[in-house]
Amino acid sequence: MTLLPSASPSPSPAPSASPSPAPSGPATASGTAVGPDRAVAPTAAELLAFVRRTAADAALVASLPLDPEGRTWVRLDGPAGSEAWLIGWPPGTGTGWHDHAESHGAFATARGALREHALSVRLPSGGWRTLELHEGVDRRRLLPAGTGRAFGRHHVHEVLNESATEHAVSVHAYYPPLPLMRRFSRTGQVLRLEQVERPEDWQ
């Protein structure tokens, strides 16, 4: 990866589509919430077990209102104070490229299928605006219903529902609750930082 002309990012308003959006309905309890003073943080494996278990809850998944025009979401009680969401994806929708700062997490598909594009590199934490990516850093995976994946801190990806006809539904969890998210645009091997979102932008 090559650093190109740099500029410090600054917060900007959240776009209309967010991978960790604001709640659109009452919170739904699907895990055991524990205060932030918990001695041991949940591991990525524990978050993955939670999202898989929650994605298998047919009644919960069916309770999510679906909108043909845009994504819908409900905030969940994640395990051990984690941040969790149930998200509905209309056909052809996606998150755009983003990361989750210092949080690790997991997500699982409950209905339909989701495509993940990810980068196998860790981006600098700040002081840049544009990066040139080396060849071979791209990773792709398809996650049909019943499958999920965990990821570590600074994970950069985009998630898509590539179906032309079918809604997808998924469960996501992050720990610690997201301190910020960075959003990127990409043209070929050039990744550009577009904005930084903070919790007040989506909660």
C-alpha positions as CSV (number, residue, x, y, z in Angstrom):
1,M,0.0,0.0,0.0
2,T,1.3,3.4,-0.9
3,L,0.5,6.6,0.9
4,L,-0.6,9.4,-1.5
5,P,-1.3,13.1,-0.6
6,S,-2.6,13.2,2.9
7,A,-5.1,15.3,4.8
8,S,-6.6,14.7,8.3
9,P,-10.2,13.4,8.2
10,S,-12.9,15.3,9.9
11,P,-16.4,14.1,11.0
12,S,-19.3,14.7,8.6
13,P,-23.0,13.8,8.7
14,A,-24.0,10.2,8.2
15,P,-25.2,9.2,4.7
16,S,-28.6,7.7,4.2
17,A,-27.3,4.2,4.2
18,S,-25.2,3.1,7.1
19,P,-23.9,-0.3,8.1
20,S,-24.6,0.5,11.7
21,P,-27.7,2.7,11.4
22,A,-29.9,4.3,14.0
23,P,-32.6,2.2,15.5
24,S,-36.0,2.5,13.8
25,G,-38.0,0.8,16.4
26,P,-37.9,-0.5,20.0
27,A,-34.9,-2.4,21.2
28,T,-35.3,-6.2,21.1
29,A,-33.5,-8.3,23.7
30,S,-31.5,-11.1,22.1
31,G,-28.6,-11.3,24.4
32,T,-27.5,-10.6,28.0
33,A,-26.3,-7.0,28.3
34,V,-23.5,-6.5,30.8
35,G,-22.2,-3.1,32.0
36,P,-19.0,-1.6,30.5
37,D,-17.1,-2.5,33.7
38,R,-17.2,-6.1,32.7
39,A,-13.8,-7.6,33.4
40,V,-13.5,-9.6,30.2
41,A,-14.7,-8.3,26.8
42,P,-16.5,-10.7,24.5
43,T,-14.2,-12.3,22.0
44,A,-14.9,-12.3,18.3
45,A,-15.8,-16.0,18.6
46,E,-18.4,-15.2,21.2
47,L,-19.9,-12.4,19.1
48,L,-20.0,-14.9,16.2
49,A,-21.9,-17.4,18.3
50,F,-24.3,-14.7,19.3
51,V,-25.1,-13.5,15.8
52,R,-25.5,-17.1,14.6
53,R,-27.8,-17.9,17.4
54,T,-29.8,-14.7,16.9
55,A,-30.0,-15.3,13.1
56,A,-31.6,-18.7,13.8
57,D,-34.4,-17.0,15.8
58,A,-37.1,-17.2,13.2
59,A,-39.7,-15.2,15.1
60,L,-37.2,-12.3,15.7
61,V,-36.1,-12.3,12.0
62,A,-39.8,-12.3,10.9
63,S,-40.6,-9.3,13.2
64,L,-38.3,-7.0,11.3
65,P,-40.2,-4.7,9.0
66,L,-38.9,-4.8,5.4
67,D,-38.9,-1.9,3.0
68,P,-38.4,-2.4,-0.8
69,E,-36.8,1.1,-1.0
70,G,-34.2,1.0,1.7
71,R,-32.6,-0.9,4.6
72,T,-34.5,-1.3,7.9
73,W,-33.0,-2.1,11.3
74,V,-33.7,-2.8,15.0
75,R,-31.1,-2.4,17.7
76,L,-30.5,-5.6,19.8
77,D,-29.1,-6.2,23.2
78,G,-25.7,-7.7,22.4
79,P,-23.7,-9.9,24.8
80,A,-21.5,-8.3,27.5
81,G,-22.3,-4.7,26.5
82,S,-21.6,-5.1,22.7
83,E,-23.5,-3.2,20.1
84,A,-25.8,-5.4,18.0
85,W,-28.3,-4.8,15.1
86,L,-30.8,-6.8,13.1
87,I,-30.7,-5.4,9.5
88,G,-32.9,-5.9,6.5
89,W,-31.4,-5.5,3.0
90,P,-33.6,-4.9,-0.1
91,P,-32.4,-6.3,-3.4
92,G,-29.3,-4.5,-4.7
93,T,-28.4,-2.6,-1.6
94,G,-25.1,-2.4,0.2
95,T,-23.0,-0.5,2.7
96,G,-20.1,0.9,0.7
97,W,-16.6,0.5,1.9
98,H,-16.0,1.2,5.6
99,D,-14.2,0.1,8.8
100,H,-15.1,-0.2,12.5
101,A,-12.1,1.5,14.1
102,E,-11.0,-0.3,17.3
103,S,-14.0,-2.6,17.4
104,H,-14.0,-6.3,16.5
105,G,-17.2,-8.0,15.5
106,A,-19.2,-10.6,13.6
107,F,-22.2,-10.8,11.4
108,A,-24.4,-13.7,10.2
109,T,-27.0,-13.9,7.5
110,A,-30.5,-15.0,8.6
111,R,-32.3,-14.8,5.3
112,G,-31.2,-14.5,1.7
113,A,-27.4,-14.1,1.0
114,L,-24.9,-11.4,1.5
115,R,-21.6,-10.8,-0.4
116,E,-18.6,-9.4,1.5
117,H,-15.7,-7.7,-0.2
118,A,-12.8,-7.1,2.2
119,L,-9.2,-6.0,2.3
120,S,-6.5,-8.1,3.8
121,V,-4.5,-5.1,5.0
122,R,-4.6,-2.8,8.0
123,L,-5.1,0.9,7.1
124,P,-3.2,3.7,8.9
125,S,-5.3,5.1,11.7
126,G,-5.2,8.7,10.5
127,G,-3.3,11.4,8.7
128,W,-4.2,10.4,5.1
129,R,-6.9,10.9,2.5
130,T,-5.9,8.6,-0.3
131,L,-4.2,5.2,-0.5
132,E,-3.0,3.1,-3.4
133,L,-3.7,-0.6,-2.7
134,H,-1.3,-3.4,-3.8
135,E,-2.7,-6.2,-6.0
136,G,-3.8,-9.3,-4.2
137,V,-5.3,-7.6,-1.1
138,D,-9.0,-8.2,-2.1
139,R,-11.0,-11.0,-0.5
140,R,-14.5,-12.0,-1.4
141,R,-16.9,-14.4,0.2
142,L,-20.6,-15.3,-0.1
143,L,-22.6,-15.8,3.1
144,P,-25.9,-17.5,2.5
145,A,-28.5,-17.9,5.3
146,G,-27.1,-19.7,8.3
147,T,-23.5,-18.7,7.8
148,G,-21.5,-15.9,9.4
149,R,-18.0,-14.5,10.0
150,A,-16.0,-12.8,12.7
151,F,-13.5,-10.0,12.1
152,G,-10.8,-8.2,14.1
153,R,-10.2,-4.5,14.7
154,H,-9.7,-2.2,11.7
155,H,-11.5,-4.6,9.3
156,V,-12.2,-2.8,6.0
157,H,-15.1,-4.2,3.9
158,E,-18.3,-3.6,2.1
159,V,-21.4,-5.9,2.4
160,L,-23.9,-6.3,-0.4
161,N,-27.2,-8.0,-1.2
162,E,-26.6,-8.9,-4.8
163,S,-30.0,-10.5,-5.4
164,A,-32.3,-8.8,-7.8
165,T,-35.4,-10.1,-6.2
166,E,-34.9,-11.3,-2.6
167,H,-34.5,-9.4,0.6
168,A,-31.7,-10.4,2.9
169,V,-31.7,-10.1,6.7
170,S,-28.6,-10.3,8.9
171,V,-27.4,-9.8,12.5
172,H,-24.3,-7.8,13.4
173,A,-22.4,-7.3,16.7
174,Y,-19.4,-5.1,17.7
175,Y,-17.3,-4.7,20.8
176,P,-16.6,-2.2,22.1
177,P,-19.7,-0.3,20.8
178,L,-18.5,1.5,17.7
179,P,-16.4,4.6,18.6
180,L,-16.4,5.7,15.0
181,M,-16.6,4.5,11.5
182,R,-14.6,5.6,8.4
183,R,-16.3,5.5,5.0
184,F,-14.3,5.1,1.8
185,S,-14.8,5.3,-1.9
186,R,-12.8,3.1,-4.3
187,T,-11.7,3.5,-7.9
188,G,-9.6,0.5,-9.0
189,Q,-6.8,0.2,-6.5
190,V,-7.2,3.7,-5.1
191,L,-9.1,4.0,-1.8
192,R,-10.2,7.4,-0.7
193,L,-11.3,8.4,2.8
194,E,-14.6,10.3,2.4
195,Q,-15.9,10.9,5.9
196,V,-15.8,9.9,9.5
197,E,-19.0,9.0,11.4
198,R,-19.3,9.0,15.2
199,P,-22.1,7.4,17.4
200,E,-24.2,10.6,17.4
201,D,-24.5,10.3,13.7
202,W,-26.4,7.0,13.9
203,Q,-27.9,6.8,17.4
